[in-house]
Amino acid sequence: MNFKHFIREVPNFPEKGGVFKDITPLLEHPGAFQAAADALLGFTEGLQIDKVVGIESRGFVYAPLLASRLGAGFIPATKPGKLPREIRNQEYDLEY
Protein backbone atom coordinates (compact mmCIF):
# COMPACT_ATOMS: atom_id res chain seq x y z
CA MET A 1 0.00 0.00 0.00
CA ASN A 2 1.28 3.45 -0.85
CA PHE A 3 0.82 5.40 2.37
CA LYS A 4 1.68 8.69 0.65
CA HIS A 5 -1.87 8.70 -0.74
CA PHE A 6 -3.15 8.98 2.83
CA ILE A 7 -0.81 11.70 4.09
CA ARG A 8 -1.82 15.29 3.40
CA GLU A 9 0.94 17.88 3.12
CA VAL A 10 0.18 21.30 4.60
CA PRO A 11 2.75 23.88 3.46
CA ASN A 12 3.93 26.65 5.77
CA PHE A 13 2.58 24.97 8.89
CA PRO A 14 3.34 25.30 11.75
CA GLU A 15 5.96 27.76 10.50
CA LYS A 16 6.65 29.40 7.16
CA GLY A 17 8.84 27.12 5.08
CA GLY A 18 7.77 23.97 6.94
CA VAL A 19 5.59 21.22 5.51
CA PHE A 20 3.30 19.53 8.02
CA LYS A 21 2.56 15.86 7.30
CA ASP A 22 -1.08 15.34 8.30
CA ILE A 23 -1.73 11.65 9.03
CA THR A 24 -5.41 12.20 9.84
CA PRO A 25 -6.58 10.81 6.46
CA LEU A 26 -4.56 7.64 7.14
CA LEU A 27 -6.09 7.28 10.59
CA GLU A 28 -9.60 7.76 9.17
CA HIS A 29 -9.20 4.96 6.61
CA PRO A 30 -9.52 1.56 8.38
CA GLY A 31 -7.57 -0.35 5.72
CA ALA A 32 -4.71 2.16 5.61
CA PHE A 33 -4.55 2.37 9.41
CA GLN A 34 -4.34 -1.43 9.68
CA ALA A 35 -1.79 -1.69 6.86
CA ALA A 36 0.41 0.97 8.51
CA ALA A 37 0.29 -0.92 11.81
CA ASP A 38 1.22 -4.14 10.02
CA ALA A 39 4.09 -2.38 8.21
CA LEU A 40 5.46 -1.03 11.48
CA LEU A 41 5.22 -4.46 13.04
CA GLY A 42 7.24 -5.83 10.11
CA PHE A 43 10.21 -3.66 11.14
CA THR A 44 10.39 -5.56 14.43
CA GLU A 45 10.82 -9.08 12.99
CA GLY A 46 13.66 -10.90 14.69
CA LEU A 47 13.97 -8.32 17.45
CA GLN A 48 13.26 -8.87 21.13
CA ILE A 49 11.40 -5.77 22.25
CA ASP A 50 10.16 -5.22 25.79
CA LYS A 51 9.28 -1.50 25.53
CA VAL A 52 8.07 0.77 22.73
CA VAL A 53 8.63 4.52 23.07
CA GLY A 54 6.11 6.84 21.43
CA ILE A 55 7.00 10.50 20.92
CA GLU A 56 4.24 13.02 21.64
CA SER A 57 1.79 13.26 19.96
CA ARG A 58 1.77 11.21 16.76
CA GLY A 59 3.74 8.49 18.49
CA PHE A 60 0.87 8.08 20.91
CA VAL A 61 -1.28 6.74 18.04
CA TYR A 62 0.81 3.82 16.83
CA ALA A 63 3.28 3.06 19.63
CA PRO A 64 0.70 1.64 22.08
CA LEU A 65 -0.83 -0.44 19.27
CA LEU A 66 2.59 -1.78 18.31
CA ALA A 67 3.46 -2.44 21.95
CA SER A 68 0.23 -4.36 22.42
CA ARG A 69 0.90 -6.55 19.37
CA LEU A 70 4.44 -7.23 20.60
CA GLY A 71 3.39 -7.98 24.17
CA ALA A 72 5.60 -5.08 25.25
CA GLY A 73 5.17 -2.04 27.45
CA PHE A 74 4.56 1.48 26.15
CA ILE A 75 6.59 4.50 27.25
CA PRO A 76 5.19 7.94 26.36
CA ALA A 77 7.85 10.53 25.51
CA THR A 78 6.54 14.01 26.27
CA LYS A 79 7.71 17.52 26.94
CA PRO A 80 8.85 18.15 30.53
CA GLY A 81 6.10 18.67 33.08
CA LYS A 82 3.41 16.78 31.16
CA LEU A 83 3.42 13.67 33.37
CA PRO A 84 3.58 13.57 37.18
CA ARG A 85 6.31 10.96 37.48
CA GLU A 86 10.06 10.43 37.31
CA ILE A 87 11.43 11.45 33.93
CA ARG A 88 14.53 11.01 31.83
CA ASN A 89 15.63 13.85 29.60
CA GLN A 90 16.90 13.71 26.01
CA GLU A 91 17.57 16.84 23.99
CA TYR A 92 17.18 16.97 20.22
CA ASP A 93 16.88 19.47 17.39
CA LEU A 94 13.37 20.59 16.49
CA GLU A 95 11.76 19.24 13.34
CA TYR A 96 11.21 22.67 11.79
N, CA, C and O atoms as a MOPAC input file, in Angstrom:
PM7 MOZYME 1SCF
protein

 N      0.84600 1    -1.18000 1     0.00000 1
 C      0.00000 1     0.00000 1     0.00000 1
 C      0.88800 1     1.23800 1     0.00000 1
 O      1.87600 1     1.30100 1     0.73100 1
 N      0.54000 1     2.19800 1    -0.80400 1
 C      1.28400 1     3.45200 1    -0.85200 1
 C      0.67500 1     4.41800 1     0.16600 1
 O     -0.37900 1     5.00500 1    -0.07600 1
 N      1.34400 1     4.57200 1     1.29100 1
 C      0.82300 1     5.40500 1     2.37200 1
 C      0.82900 1     6.89400 1     2.02500 1
 O      0.11800 1     7.68100 1     2.65000 1
 N      1.62800 1     7.27800 1     1.03500 1
 C      1.68300 1     8.68800 1     0.65100 1
 C      0.31100 1     9.19800 1     0.20600 1
 O      0.01700 1    10.38700 1     0.33400 1
 N     -0.52200 1     8.30200 1    -0.31600 1
 C     -1.86500 1     8.69900 1    -0.74500 1
 C     -2.74400 1     9.11000 1     0.44000 1
 O     -3.76700 1     9.77000 1     0.25800 1
 N     -2.34700 1     8.72200 1     1.63900 1
 C     -3.15200 1     8.97800 1     2.83200 1
 C     -2.53100 1    10.03200 1     3.74100 1
 O     -3.01500 1    10.25900 1     4.85000 1
 N     -1.46800 1    10.67400 1     3.28000 1
 C     -0.80600 1    11.70400 1     4.08800 1
 C     -0.91600 1    13.03400 1     3.35400 1
 O     -0.40300 1    13.19900 1     2.24700 1
 N     -1.58600 1    13.96300 1     3.98800 1
 C     -1.81900 1    15.28800 1     3.39500 1
 C     -0.68100 1    16.21800 1     3.79900 1
 O     -0.32600 1    16.29400 1     4.97500 1
 N     -0.11800 1    16.91600 1     2.83800 1
 C      0.93900 1    17.88100 1     3.12000 1
 C      0.34400 1    19.28000 1     3.24900 1
 O     -0.40000 1    19.73300 1     2.37800 1
 N      0.67900 1    19.95600 1     4.34100 1
 C      0.17900 1    21.30400 1     4.59800 1
 C      1.38600 1    22.24200 1     4.61000 1
 O      2.12500 1    22.29400 1     5.59300 1
 N      1.58700 1    22.98600 1     3.51100 1
 C      2.74900 1    23.87800 1     3.45700 1
 C      2.64000 1    25.04300 1     4.43600 1
 O      1.55200 1    25.51100 1     4.77400 1
 N      3.81000 1    25.48800 1     4.87400 1
 C      3.92800 1    26.65200 1     5.77100 1
 C      3.20100 1    26.46500 1     7.09600 1
 O      2.66900 1    27.42200 1     7.65900 1
 N      3.18000 1    25.23800 1     7.58800 1
 C      2.58300 1    24.96700 1     8.89400 1
 C      3.49500 1    24.00900 1     9.63300 1
 O      3.92500 1    23.02300 1     9.03400 1
 N      3.81000 1    24.23500 1    10.87800 1
 C      3.34000 1    25.30000 1    11.75300 1
 C      4.11500 1    26.60100 1    11.57500 1
 O      3.76300 1    27.62400 1    12.16200 1
 N      5.18200 1    26.55800 1    10.75500 1
 C      5.95600 1    27.76100 1    10.50000 1
 C      6.16500 1    27.91800 1     9.00800 1
 O      6.13100 1    26.93700 1     8.26500 1
 N      6.38000 1    29.13200 1     8.57000 1
 C      6.64700 1    29.39600 1     7.16100 1
 C      7.88100 1    28.59600 1     6.72800 1
 O      8.91100 1    28.59500 1     7.40200 1
 N      7.74700 1    27.92700 1     5.60300 1
 C      8.84300 1    27.11700 1     5.08100 1
 C      8.74800 1    25.65500 1     5.48500 1
 O      9.39200 1    24.80400 1     4.87200 1
 N      7.96000 1    25.35000 1     6.50100 1
 C      7.77400 1    23.97400 1     6.93900 1
 C      6.65700 1    23.30400 1     6.15000 1
 O      5.81000 1    23.97600 1     5.56200 1
 N      6.66400 1    21.98500 1     6.14300 1
 C      5.58500 1    21.22300 1     5.51400 1
 C      5.09700 1    20.20500 1     6.54000 1
 O      5.80700 1    19.25700 1     6.87900 1
 N      3.89200 1    20.41000 1     7.02300 1
 C      3.29700 1    19.52800 1     8.02000 1
 C      2.75200 1    18.29500 1     7.31900 1
 O      2.05500 1    18.41000 1     6.31100 1
 N      3.06100 1    17.12400 1     7.84000 1
 C      2.55800 1    15.86100 1     7.30200 1
 C      1.35200 1    15.44700 1     8.15000 1
 O      1.50400 1    14.96800 1     9.27300 1
 N      0.16500 1    15.63800 1     7.60000 1
 C     -1.08400 1    15.34400 1     8.30100 1
 C     -1.46300 1    13.88100 1     8.07900 1
 O     -1.80700 1    13.48900 1     6.96300 1
 N     -1.40000 1    13.07400 1     9.13900 1
 C     -1.72600 1    11.65400 1     9.02600 1
 C     -3.19500 1    11.36200 1     9.31100 1
 O     -3.60100 1    10.20000 1     9.32500 1
 N     -3.99500 1    12.39900 1     9.53800 1
 C     -5.41000 1    12.19800 1     9.83600 1
 C     -6.12500 1    11.37700 1     8.76500 1
 O     -6.89400 1    10.48300 1     9.11900 1
 N     -5.90700 1    11.63700 1     7.46200 1
 C     -6.57700 1    10.80800 1     6.45900 1
 C     -6.21700 1     9.31600 1     6.58000 1
 O     -7.05900 1     8.44900 1     6.34600 1
 N     -4.97900 1     9.03000 1     6.94300 1
 C     -4.56300 1     7.64000 1     7.13600 1
 C     -5.29400 1     7.01800 1     8.32500 1
 O     -5.73000 1     5.86800 1     8.26900 1
 N     -5.42000 1     7.78900 1     9.39000 1
 C     -6.09000 1     7.28000 1    10.58800 1
 C     -7.58500 1     7.06300 1    10.34000 1
 O     -8.19800 1     6.18500 1    10.94600 1
 N     -8.16000 1     7.85700 1     9.45800 1
 C     -9.59500 1     7.76100 1     9.17100 1
 C     -9.93500 1     6.56900 1     8.28300 1
 O    -11.08100 1     6.12000 1     8.26200 1
 N     -8.95600 1     6.05500 1     7.55400 1
 C     -9.19800 1     4.95800 1     6.61300 1
 C     -8.82800 1     3.63000 1     7.29800 1
 O     -7.64600 1     3.37500 1     7.53000 1
 N     -9.81600 1     2.78300 1     7.62600 1
 C     -9.51700 1     1.55600 1     8.37800 1
 C     -8.46400 1     0.66900 1     7.72100 1
 O     -7.59100 1     0.13700 1     8.40700 1
 N     -8.53600 1     0.50600 1     6.40900 1
 C     -7.56600 1    -0.35100 1     5.72400 1
 C     -6.16100 1     0.21100 1     5.77100 1
 O     -5.20200 1    -0.53100 1     5.98300 1
 N     -6.02600 1     1.51500 1     5.57700 1
 C     -4.71300 1     2.15900 1     5.61100 1
 C     -4.13800 1     2.14100 1     7.02200 1
 O     -2.94400 1     1.90700 1     7.21200 1
 N     -4.99100 1     2.38900 1     8.00600 1
 C     -4.55000 1     2.36700 1     9.40500 1
 C     -4.01000 1     0.98400 1     9.77400 1
 O     -2.94900 1     0.86600 1    10.38700 1
 N     -4.74600 1    -0.05200 1     9.39800 1
 C     -4.33700 1    -1.43200 1     9.68100 1
 C     -3.05800 1    -1.78000 1     8.92800 1
 O     -2.15200 1    -2.39200 1     9.49500 1
 N     -2.97800 1    -1.39500 1     7.66000 1
 C     -1.78700 1    -1.68700 1     6.86400 1
 C     -0.56000 1    -0.98400 1     7.43400 1
 O      0.52900 1    -1.55800 1     7.44000 1
 N     -0.71700 1     0.23900 1     7.90700 1
 C      0.40500 1     0.96700 1     8.50600 1
 C      0.86900 1     0.27100 1     9.78100 1
 O      2.07100 1     0.15600 1    10.02200 1
 N     -0.07100 1    -0.19000 1    10.59500 1
 C      0.28800 1    -0.92000 1    11.80900 1
 C      1.03300 1    -2.20300 1    11.46200 1
 O      2.03000 1    -2.53900 1    12.10000 1
 N      0.54900 1    -2.91700 1    10.45200 1
 C      1.21600 1    -4.13900 1    10.01600 1
 C      2.62500 1    -3.85200 1     9.49600 1
 O      3.55900 1    -4.60600 1     9.77000 1
 N      2.77300 1    -2.75100 1     8.74000 1
 C      4.08900 1    -2.38400 1     8.20600 1
 C      5.06600 1    -2.05900 1     9.33500 1
 O      6.22500 1    -2.47100 1     9.29600 1
 N      4.59900 1    -1.32900 1    10.32800 1
 C      5.45800 1    -1.02600 1    11.47500 1
 C      5.86000 1    -2.29200 1    12.20600 1
 O      7.01100 1    -2.43800 1    12.61800 1
 N      4.92900 1    -3.19700 1    12.36700 1
 C      5.21500 1    -4.46300 1    13.03600 1
 C      6.28300 1    -5.23900 1    12.26400 1
 O      7.12000 1    -5.91300 1    12.86400 1
 N      6.25300 1    -5.14300 1    10.94200 1
 C      7.24300 1    -5.82900 1    10.11400 1
 C      8.67000 1    -5.39700 1    10.40200 1
 O      9.59600 1    -6.19300 1    10.24800 1
 N      8.86600 1    -4.15200 1    10.81700 1
 C     10.20800 1    -3.66500 1    11.14000 1
 C     10.77700 1    -4.32600 1    12.39800 1
 O     11.97700 1    -4.22900 1    12.65400 1
 N      9.94200 1    -4.98500 1    13.17100 1
 C     10.39100 1    -5.56400 1    14.43500 1
 C     10.73000 1    -7.04800 1    14.32600 1
 O     11.14800 1    -7.65600 1    15.31100 1
 N     10.55600 1    -7.64000 1    13.14000 1
 C     10.82000 1    -9.07500 1    12.99000 1
 C     12.24200 1    -9.40400 1    13.41500 1
 O     13.19500 1    -8.73400 1    13.02000 1
 N     12.36700 1   -10.44400 1    14.22500 1
 C     13.65800 1   -10.89900 1    14.68800 1
 C     14.21100 1   -10.13100 1    15.86900 1
 O     15.28200 1   -10.46500 1    16.37500 1
 N     13.50500 1    -9.11300 1    16.31600 1
 C     13.96800 1    -8.31700 1    17.45200 1
 C     13.22700 1    -8.72000 1    18.71900 1
 O     12.05500 1    -9.09500 1    18.67200 1
 N     13.91600 1    -8.64100 1    19.84200 1
 C     13.26300 1    -8.86600 1    21.12800 1
 C     13.02000 1    -7.49200 1    21.74300 1
 O     13.95500 1    -6.80600 1    22.15500 1
 N     11.75700 1    -7.10800 1    21.79600 1
 C     11.39600 1    -5.76600 1    22.25200 1
 C     10.55000 1    -5.88000 1    23.50800 1
 O      9.54000 1    -6.58400 1    23.52100 1
 N     10.96200 1    -5.18700 1    24.56800 1
 C     10.16200 1    -5.22400 1    25.79100 1
 C      9.46900 1    -3.89700 1    26.07000 1
 O      8.55000 1    -3.83700 1    26.88800 1
 N      9.91000 1    -2.81200 1    25.38400 1
 C      9.27700 1    -1.49800 1    25.53300 1
 C      9.25800 1    -0.79800 1    24.18200 1
 O     10.18900 1    -0.92800 1    23.38800 1
 N      8.18500 1    -0.05500 1    23.93300 1
 C      8.06900 1     0.76700 1    22.73100 1
 C      7.86900 1     2.20400 1    23.19500 1
 O      6.96100 1     2.48900 1    23.97600 1
 N      8.71900 1     3.10700 1    22.71400 1
 C      8.63100 1     4.52100 1    23.07200 1
 C      7.88300 1     5.26300 1    21.97000 1
 O      8.21800 1     5.14800 1    20.79100 1
 N      6.86200 1     6.02700 1    22.36700 1
 C      6.10700 1     6.84300 1    21.43300 1
 C      6.31500 1     8.30400 1    21.74100 1
 O      6.10100 1     8.74400 1    22.87100 1
 N      6.73400 1     9.06800 1    20.73300 1
 C      6.99800 1    10.49600 1    20.92200 1
 C      5.70100 1    11.27100 1    20.72400 1
 O      4.97300 1    11.05900 1    19.75400 1
 N      5.43000 1    12.16900 1    21.65900 1
 C      4.23700 1    13.02200 1    21.63900 1
 C      4.13500 1    13.75700 1    20.31100 1
 O      5.16300 1    14.25100 1    19.84800 1
 N      3.08600 1    13.86000 1    19.72000 1
 C      1.79200 1    13.26400 1    19.96300 1
 C      1.45600 1    12.17500 1    18.94300 1
 O      0.66000 1    11.28200 1    19.23500 1
 N      2.04500 1    12.23900 1    17.76400 1
 C      1.76700 1    11.20500 1    16.75900 1
 C      2.20100 1     9.82900 1    17.22900 1
 O      1.56100 1     8.82700 1    16.90700 1
 N      3.26400 1     9.77600 1    17.97300 1
 C      3.74400 1     8.49300 1    18.48500 1
 C      2.78000 1     7.84300 1    19.44700 1
 O      2.86300 1     6.64000 1    19.69600 1
 N      1.86600 1     8.62500 1    19.99100 1
 C      0.87200 1     8.07900 1    20.90900 1
 C     -0.21700 1     7.31600 1    20.15700 1
 O     -1.00600 1     6.60600 1    20.78100 1
 N     -0.27500 1     7.44700 1    18.83400 1
 C     -1.27900 1     6.74400 1    18.04000 1
 C     -0.83100 1     5.31200 1    17.77800 1
 O     -1.57300 1     4.37000 1    18.05900 1
 N      0.36600 1     5.14100 1    17.24800 1
 C      0.81000 1     3.81900 1    16.83100 1
 C      1.64300 1     3.07200 1    17.86900 1
 O      1.58800 1     1.84300 1    17.91000 1
 N      2.40000 1     3.75400 1    18.69300 1
 C      3.28300 1     3.06100 1    19.62700 1
 C      2.53500 1     2.14300 1    20.59500 1
 O      2.98400 1     1.01700 1    20.80500 1
 N      1.41000 1     2.56600 1    21.19900 1
 C      0.70400 1     1.63700 1    22.08200 1
 C      0.13200 1     0.42800 1    21.32900 1
 O      0.10500 1    -0.68400 1    21.85600 1
 N     -0.32400 1     0.65700 1    20.09200 1
 C     -0.83300 1    -0.44100 1    19.27000 1
 C      0.28400 1    -1.43300 1    18.97700 1
 O      0.09600 1    -2.64300 1    19.10300 1
 N      1.44100 1    -0.92300 1    18.58900 1
 C      2.58700 1    -1.77700 1    18.31400 1
 C      3.03000 1    -2.51400 1    19.57500 1
 O      3.32000 1    -3.70900 1    19.53200 1
 N      3.08100 1    -1.80700 1    20.68300 1
 C      3.46200 1    -2.44100 1    21.95300 1
 C      2.50300 1    -3.57200 1    22.30600 1
 O      2.92900 1    -4.64100 1    22.74200 1
 N      1.23300 1    -3.33900 1    22.12000 1
 C      0.23300 1    -4.36500 1    22.41800 1
 C      0.44800 1    -5.60500 1    21.55800 1
 O      0.39900 1    -6.72600 1    22.06500 1
 N      0.68000 1    -5.41800 1    20.28500 1
 C      0.90200 1    -6.54900 1    19.37400 1
 C      2.18100 1    -7.31100 1    19.71500 1
 O      2.27200 1    -8.51900 1    19.49200 1
 N      3.16300 1    -6.59700 1    20.25500 1
 C      4.43900 1    -7.22700 1    20.60400 1
 C      4.44800 1    -7.81800 1    22.01200 1
 O      5.39600 1    -8.50200 1    22.39600 1
 N      3.39300 1    -7.55200 1    22.77500 1
 C      3.39100 1    -7.98000 1    24.17300 1
 C      4.40500 1    -7.19400 1    24.98500 1
 O      4.99300 1    -7.71000 1    25.93500 1
 N      4.60500 1    -5.93400 1    24.59900 1
 C      5.59700 1    -5.07500 1    25.24600 1
 C      4.91100 1    -3.92300 1    25.96800 1
 O      3.71600 1    -3.68500 1    25.79400 1
 N      5.67400 1    -3.22600 1    26.76800 1
 C      5.16600 1    -2.04000 1    27.44600 1
 C      5.28800 1    -0.81700 1    26.55400 1
 O      6.04800 1    -0.81200 1    25.58700 1
 N      4.53500 1     0.21200 1    26.88900 1
 C      4.56400 1     1.47800 1    26.15400 1
 C      5.10200 1     2.57000 1    27.05600 1
 O      4.69200 1     2.69900 1    28.20900 1
 N      6.03000 1     3.36100 1    26.51600 1
 C      6.58600 1     4.50000 1    27.24700 1
 C      6.26400 1     5.76600 1    26.46100 1
 O      6.72700 1     5.92300 1    25.33100 1
 N      5.46900 1     6.67700 1    27.04600 1
 C      5.19300 1     7.94400 1    26.35800 1
 C      6.35600 1     8.91900 1    26.54900 1
 O      6.82500 1     9.13400 1    27.66700 1
 N      6.80800 1     9.49900 1    25.45000 1
 C      7.85400 1    10.53000 1    25.51100 1
 C      7.17000 1    11.87600 1    25.29800 1
 O      6.59900 1    12.13200 1    24.23800 1
 N      7.23200 1    12.72700 1    26.30600 1
 C      6.53600 1    14.01200 1    26.26800 1
 C      7.48500 1    15.15600 1    26.61700 1
 O      8.64200 1    14.94300 1    26.97900 1
 N      6.97200 1    16.34800 1    26.49800 1
 C      7.70800 1    17.51800 1    26.94200 1
 C      7.74200 1    17.50700 1    28.46800 1
 O      6.85000 1    16.94200 1    29.10000 1
 N      8.76100 1    18.12500 1    29.06400 1
 C      8.85200 1    18.14500 1    30.52700 1
 C      7.59500 1    18.72600 1    31.17300 1
 O      6.98900 1    19.66200 1    30.65100 1
 N      7.21700 1    18.16000 1    32.31000 1
 C      6.09700 1    18.67500 1    33.08200 1
 C      4.73300 1    18.16300 1    32.64300 1
 O      3.71500 1    18.57300 1    33.20000 1
 N      4.69300 1    17.27600 1    31.65400 1
 C      3.40900 1    16.77700 1    31.16100 1
 C      2.91100 1    15.56400 1    31.94700 1
 O      1.71200 1    15.29000 1    31.96400 1
 N      3.81300 1    14.84400 1    32.59100 1
 C      3.42000 1    13.67300 1    33.37200 1
 C      3.95300 1    13.80400 1    34.79700 1
 O      5.09000 1    14.23300 1    34.99300 1
 N      3.15100 1    13.44100 1    35.78500 1
 C      3.57900 1    13.57200 1    37.18500 1
 C      4.35100 1    12.34100 1    37.66000 1
 O      3.89300 1    11.61700 1    38.54400 1
 N      5.50300 1    12.11300 1    37.07900 1
 C      6.30900 1    10.96100 1    37.47700 1
 C      7.77100 1    11.22700 1    37.18100 1
 O      8.11300 1    12.25700 1    36.59900 1
 N      8.63900 1    10.30500 1    37.57800 1
 C     10.06400 1    10.43300 1    37.30600 1
 C     10.28400 1    10.47000 1    35.78700 1
 O      9.65500 1     9.72700 1    35.03300 1
 N     11.18200 1    11.34200 1    35.36900 1
 C     11.42600 1    11.45200 1    33.93000 1
 C     12.90200 1    11.28900 1    33.61700 1
 O     13.75900 1    11.44600 1    34.48700 1
 N     13.18200 1    10.97400 1    32.37300 1
 C     14.53200 1    11.00800 1    31.82500 1
 C     14.50800 1    12.05000 1    30.73200 1
 O     13.49300 1    12.21300 1    30.05400 1
 N     15.59400 1    12.75100 1    30.54900 1
 C     15.63100 1    13.85500 1    29.60200 1
 C     16.54600 1    13.52700 1    28.43800 1
 O     17.63900 1    12.99600 1    28.63200 1
 N     16.09700 1    13.84500 1    27.21600 1
 C     16.90400 1    13.70600 1    26.00800 1
 C     16.67100 1    14.93100 1    25.14700 1
 O     15.53500 1    15.21600 1    24.76900 1
 N     17.72000 1    15.65300 1    24.83300 1
 C     17.57200 1    16.84000 1    23.98900 1
 C     17.76300 1    16.46000 1    22.53200 1
 O     18.49200 1    15.52300 1    22.20800 1
 N     17.09000 1    17.20900 1    21.65200 1
 C     17.17800 1    16.97300 1    20.22500 1
 C     16.84800 1    18.26000 1    19.49800 1
 O     16.28500 1    19.18800 1    20.07800 1
 N     17.20500 1    18.30900 1    18.21300 1
 C     16.87800 1    19.47100 1    17.39200 1
 C     15.41300 1    19.40100 1    16.99900 1
 O     14.87100 1    18.31500 1    16.79400 1
 N     14.77500 1    20.55400 1    16.89500 1
 C     13.37100 1    20.59100 1    16.48900 1
 C     13.23600 1    20.18600 1    15.03100 1
 O     14.17500 1    20.30300 1    14.24500 1
 N     12.05100 1    19.70900 1    14.69100 1
 C     11.76400 1    19.23800 1    13.34400 1
 C     11.75300 1    20.37400 1    12.32700 1
 O     12.09400 1    20.15800 1    11.16400 1
 N     11.37100 1    21.57100 1    12.73900 1
 C     11.20700 1    22.67300 1    11.79300 1
 C     12.32200 1    23.68100 1    11.89600 1
 O     12.32800 1    24.67100 1    11.16400 1

